[in-house]
Amino acid sequence: MQKDKPKALIVGTGLGGLSAAIRLLKEGYRVEMVEKYKQAGGRLNQIKKDGFSFDMAPTFFSMSYEFHDFIKECGIEPNIKFQELDPLYSVYFSHLKEPRIIYKNIEKLAEQFKDTEPLFSEKVHRYLDSAGQFYHDTEQLVIKKNFPNKLAYLLALTKVPMKHSPKLIRSFWDELSRYFVSEEVKQIFSLVAFFLGATPYNTPAVYTLLNYTELIHDGYWNIEGGMYKLVEELLKILAKEGVEIHYNTEIIGSESKGKQITGLIDKNGKRWDADLYVINSDAASFRGKILGRKLFSEKKLDKMKWTLAPLNIYLGIEGKLDDIYHHNYFLGNNFKEYASKIFLNQIGLEKPYYYVNVPTRHNPEMAPPGCESLFILVPVPDLRYKPDWTDKHVIVESIIKDLSERIGVDLKPRIKVQTILTPLDWERTFNLYKGSGLGLAHDLNQIGAFRPKNYDEKFRNLFYVGASTTPGTGLPMTLISSKLLIERIKEKNGFIHKKRV
Ligand SMILES: Cc1cc2nc3c(=O)[nH]c(=O)nc-3n(C[C@H](O)[C@H](O)[C@H](O)COP(=O)(O)OP(=O)(O)OC[C@H]3O[C@@H](n4cnc5c(N)ncnc54)[C@H](O)[C@@H]3O)c2cc1C
């Protein structure tokens, strides 16, 4: 490392931290990183067991152009191949024998709904056109922008064409109901709302733009060899640049003088110093827990809206499951009741709604020959509503039974390896607040200038990157977040030196 360059310390090696590190190197910083977990990636992590590997959390991404932009902007050449997924996913309804297959090709998709949604093709084009217009009218104006304050953000919103304003008021579900009559179609398109932390009944219609990004603008993507390949490649680039990463190192305190942080303190009492500090840990709870900010006290954080907490089951299965796609959703027949009760722990988890990923469909190397890796994700109440997970084995057993019945394969005798992660594990492992899997929810009062800022309210050399600061959650947003971070540092500090990675 060249000592004459300013030093940045990054707390956390999620995609936010890793991409920030590469961008900061390019801007002339030397970078050092600390990470609580035993390996890099944050939620974009990997579990390996007896020849099986599993993507720990993200199993796909949309907006692949954000990845290409990041690679180009940083002048890096990671050895990764993006694979487009088509069909995008399948949806199993409990009242139907066969799943609905969600193709990107609208005519093929229309075939799936010819019995349930008259004029589907015409309707879906109108629906996606409207969502697409909203996306393109807001992308540069609101999503990919830093705002100096709330007023500037609200002023920017006034520049969004008036025709979109009903989308701010209407719910996702109501927007869908303007175009479609079929409950099936509406349920399928509204599944993305759950990623944002709420139900389609209380998620604003603005997020119908996600249907546009999945079906028209870009689609769903896998990384050949598994999602963790991205982390491995970024780590190689950082290692080449001499970036040191210290694992099993959790920051629990800070030292400051006036408006500067002078050091961060880890669990073993070691002090870490730098010229610039970037926090990839949750931007809200770091402010509360580590900096002791009253606005982010546990009481205040509990009142905020958080995204779903995940219960994950990773299964190594003997034998192939050829009839199951890469991504699959399993829904019951009480969608509205389920959606409104599940997050509040008001409904049993014996027959939940869940998502199943078969990474081996596209990445056969993720399991021994003749075997399959299976990842089940069940959105469950976060630890505010269900703090006790001693019943996890009973719940998991009933989910595996339900899945076996629905795919017509008895999975239990075929299980070779099994790992379970509850919201408690997610909280313990990555400091995810109350086990919330995707961080702060995306209600209108928790996005833009209303989301925890990417610069600190008090300390001038402290910044934030990742899913719980701007613009929001998901891998592409996290990459945008590191770009916004650099712009923010330049705006606040203005002393970054140029250097090629
Ligand atoms: C189950 C699940 C499924 C998901 N699926 C998808 C998907 O398919 N597609 C998609 O795009 N997104 C998905 N997401 C969301 C995506 O994973 C996140 O939005 C993204 O990975 C967040 O990256 P990040 O860098 O902001 O944070 P993180 O990945 O959480 O990284 C933060 C890092 O900081 C470390 N850290 C925290 N506190 C400290 C501390 N005090 N000291 C030191 N280190 C600390 C943590 O250990 C962690 O490594 C999923 C999330 C979950 C949980």
The ligand as an SDF file (V2000), in Angstrom:
LIG
                    3D

 53 58  0  0  0  0  0  0  0  0999 V2000
  -32.6380  -14.4680    1.7450 C   0  0  0  0  0  0  0  0  0  0  0  0
  -32.3060  -13.3060    0.8500 C   0  0  0  0  0  0  0  0  0  0  0  0
  -32.4940  -13.4240   -0.5140 C   0  0  0  0  0  0  0  0  0  0  0  0
  -32.1570  -12.3680   -1.3600 C   0  0  0  0  0  0  0  0  0  0  0  0
  -32.3030  -12.5340   -2.7000 N   0  0  0  0  0  0  0  0  0  0  0  0
  -31.9060  -11.5710   -3.5520 C   0  0  0  0  0  0  0  0  0  0  0  0
  -31.9100  -11.8000   -4.9470 C   0  0  0  0  0  0  0  0  0  0  0  0
  -32.2440  -12.8880   -5.4200 O   0  0  0  0  0  0  0  0  0  0  0  0
  -31.4940  -10.7710   -5.7660 N   0  0  0  0  0  0  0  0  0  0  0  0
  -31.0690   -9.5680   -5.2720 C   0  0  0  0  0  0  0  0  0  0  0  0
  -30.7190   -8.6800   -6.0700 O   0  0  0  0  0  0  0  0  0  0  0  0
  -31.0460   -9.3290   -3.9340 N   0  0  0  0  0  0  0  0  0  0  0  0
  -31.4380  -10.3040   -3.0740 C   0  0  0  0  0  0  0  0  0  0  0  0
  -31.3580  -10.1030   -1.7140 N   0  0  0  0  0  0  0  0  0  0  0  0
  -30.9390   -8.7920   -1.2210 C   0  0  0  0  0  0  0  0  0  0  0  0
  -29.4220   -8.6220   -1.3100 C   0  0  0  0  0  0  0  0  0  0  0  0
  -28.8090   -9.7320   -0.7160 O   0  0  0  0  0  0  0  0  0  0  0  0
  -28.9930   -7.3750   -0.5770 C   0  0  0  0  0  0  0  0  0  0  0  0
  -29.7450   -6.2490   -0.9810 O   0  0  0  0  0  0  0  0  0  0  0  0
  -27.5010   -7.0590   -0.8240 C   0  0  0  0  0  0  0  0  0  0  0  0
  -26.7300   -8.2270   -0.8310 O   0  0  0  0  0  0  0  0  0  0  0  0
  -27.0600   -6.1080    0.2620 C   0  0  0  0  0  0  0  0  0  0  0  0
  -25.6930   -5.8770    0.1770 O   0  0  0  0  0  0  0  0  0  0  0  0
  -24.9950   -4.8750    1.1970 P   0  0  0  0  0  0  0  0  0  0  0  0
  -23.6020   -4.7540    0.7710 O   0  0  0  0  0  0  0  0  0  0  0  0
  -25.7980   -3.6470    1.3270 O   0  0  0  0  0  0  0  0  0  0  0  0
  -25.1310   -5.5560    2.6350 O   0  0  0  0  0  0  0  0  0  0  0  0
  -24.6480   -6.9590    3.2180 P   0  0  0  0  0  0  0  0  0  0  0  0
  -24.5860   -7.9770    2.1610 O   0  0  0  0  0  0  0  0  0  0  0  0
  -25.5180   -7.2400    4.3870 O   0  0  0  0  0  0  0  0  0  0  0  0
  -23.1590   -6.6930    3.7140 O   0  0  0  0  0  0  0  0  0  0  0  0
  -22.8830   -6.0100    4.9070 C   0  0  0  0  0  0  0  0  0  0  0  0
  -21.6650   -6.6650    5.5390 C   0  0  0  0  0  0  0  0  0  0  0  0
  -21.2970   -5.9160    6.6850 O   0  0  0  0  0  0  0  0  0  0  0  0
  -20.9160   -6.8190    7.7070 C   0  0  0  0  0  0  0  0  0  0  0  0
  -21.0870   -6.1340    8.9900 N   0  0  0  0  0  0  0  0  0  0  0  0
  -22.2450   -5.7250    9.5510 C   0  0  0  0  0  0  0  0  0  0  0  0
  -22.0260   -5.1020   10.7050 N   0  0  0  0  0  0  0  0  0  0  0  0
  -20.6760   -5.1160   10.8980 C   0  0  0  0  0  0  0  0  0  0  0  0
  -19.8290   -4.6280   11.9340 C   0  0  0  0  0  0  0  0  0  0  0  0
  -20.3210   -3.9650   12.9930 N   0  0  0  0  0  0  0  0  0  0  0  0
  -18.4990   -4.8550   11.8310 N   0  0  0  0  0  0  0  0  0  0  0  0
  -17.9670   -5.5140   10.7470 C   0  0  0  0  0  0  0  0  0  0  0  0
  -18.7520   -5.9910    9.7410 N   0  0  0  0  0  0  0  0  0  0  0  0
  -20.0840   -5.7920    9.8200 C   0  0  0  0  0  0  0  0  0  0  0  0
  -21.8340   -7.9900    7.5370 C   0  0  0  0  0  0  0  0  0  0  0  0
  -21.3260   -9.1520    8.1560 O   0  0  0  0  0  0  0  0  0  0  0  0
  -21.9130   -8.0850    6.0110 C   0  0  0  0  0  0  0  0  0  0  0  0
  -20.9200   -8.9360    5.4950 O   0  0  0  0  0  0  0  0  0  0  0  0
  -31.6580  -11.1540   -0.8370 C   0  0  0  0  0  0  0  0  0  0  0  0
  -31.4640  -11.0360    0.5460 C   0  0  0  0  0  0  0  0  0  0  0  0
  -31.7620  -12.1100    1.3780 C   0  0  0  0  0  0  0  0  0  0  0  0
  -31.4730  -12.0110    2.8500 C   0  0  0  0  0  0  0  0  0  0  0  0
  1  2  1  0
  2  3  1  0
  2 52  2  0
  3  4  2  0
  4  5  1  0
  4 50  1  0
  5  6  2  0
  6  7  1  0
  6 13  1  0
  7  8  2  0
  7  9  1  0
  9 10  1  0
 10 11  2  0
 10 12  1  0
 12 13  2  0
 13 14  1  0
 14 15  1  0
 14 50  1  0
 15 16  1  0
 16 17  1  0
 16 18  1  0
 18 19  1  0
 18 20  1  0
 20 21  1  0
 20 22  1  0
 22 23  1  0
 23 24  1  0
 24 25  2  0
 24 26  1  0
 24 27  1  0
 27 28  1  0
 28 29  2  0
 28 30  1  0
 28 31  1  0
 31 32  1  0
 32 33  1  0
 33 34  1  0
 33 48  1  0
 34 35  1  0
 35 36  1  0
 35 46  1  0
 36 37  1  0
 36 45  1  0
 37 38  2  0
 38 39  1  0
 39 40  1  0
 39 45  2  0
 40 41  1  0
 40 42  2  0
 42 43  1  0
 43 44  2  0
 44 45  1  0
 46 47  1  0
 46 48  1  0
 48 49  1  0
 50 51  2  0
 51 52  1  0
 52 53  1  0
M  END
$$$$
